[in-house]
Amino acid sequence: MDRVRADRLLSIILILSKKAIVTGKELAKHFDVSVRTIYRDIDKISEAGIPVAAIGGKSGGFYIMENYKLDDLYFNKGELHTLMEVLNSLNIVFGNNHQFNDIVLKLQSIYENEKDKNNKLNIDMSHFSMESELKEFLYIINQGIEESRLLVFKYINRNLELAERNVEPTRIEFSYGQWYVTGYCRNRSDYRKFKLVRMKNLSLGDSFVKRDIMEEKLDEIFRRSDETNNVNVKLKFSSKIGEQLTEYFFKDNIKKDREGYFIVEEPFPYDEGLIKFILGFGCECEVIEPNYLREDTKKYLKRILENYND
């Protein structure tokens, strides 16, 4: 099993353990894969002995049976070794988070008795461009969440303007290769999501009283925000790149036209990253709709050419 799928299977288990019922479509959107892939993943999880049940109908979905507890899990020598290697590799993400450290300590005594000197798993976190700063930021944010203390920082917006923010942190997220902190922004009087790469001079502020809001409500707020900022994009790809498209888009959104081109229609957040993402496909991709995105892409390319004018 490849590392990407192993990570996804573990994430699916964690999501199902936190929520009552999750649909295949929701999981597919979350992991940017097809619904069919999610069904195969669910089968794999069930084969591993984790009791995932399904409910049909409009309000149906997948869930983990209520009588299933962590105590029911049995880790053999290989499984325990792999789990400890994953936890140790993820130390950069959690830093001195007390809950994370408690999990490691509880498993450590068992692991020491079964320890195998051969390391069969290595997760390299050094590819993050902000590795040292990331570790420091995550440590501060974790501390802010645990101690209910404000996060005070400078934030670079889409117009490259620097503004101070005071945020009551609620959680940390990793999505589409980017780290985020979500929380209640006192400057905007609303819940917001902030990219860590845009944060500067992060520090802890005063203590605050946690707001009474369900996590499901937070998910709904950010889901609506994403839908509001999304734009339906239609792209045309050459036949040369066809086989690679499923790595970036939902399979159901990829169609082949009569001329052999691949047409992709998907919603995307309209920000500066969208044009850069499209241009990453080079001359194999063309923006069809919307027209204003097509024009913005042309303007962006003209600015690039100006850098090479003698």
Buried (B, 14 or more C-beta within 10 A) or exposed (E): EEEEBBEBBEBBBEBBEEBEBBBBEBBBBBBBBBBEBBBEBBEBBBEEEBEBBBEEEEEEBBBBEEEBEEEEEEBEEEEBBBBBBBBBBEBBBBBEBEEBBEBBEEBEEEBEEBEEEEEEBEEEEEEBEEEEBBBEBBBBBBBBBEEEBBBBBEBBEEEEEEEEBBBBBBEBEEEEEEBBBBBBBBEEEEBBBBEBBBBEEBEBBEEBEEEEEEEEEBEEBBEEBEEEEEBEBBBBBBEEBBEEBBEBBBEEBBEEEEEEBBBBBBEBBBEEEBBEBBBEBEEBBBBBBBEEBBEBBEEBEEEEEEEEEE
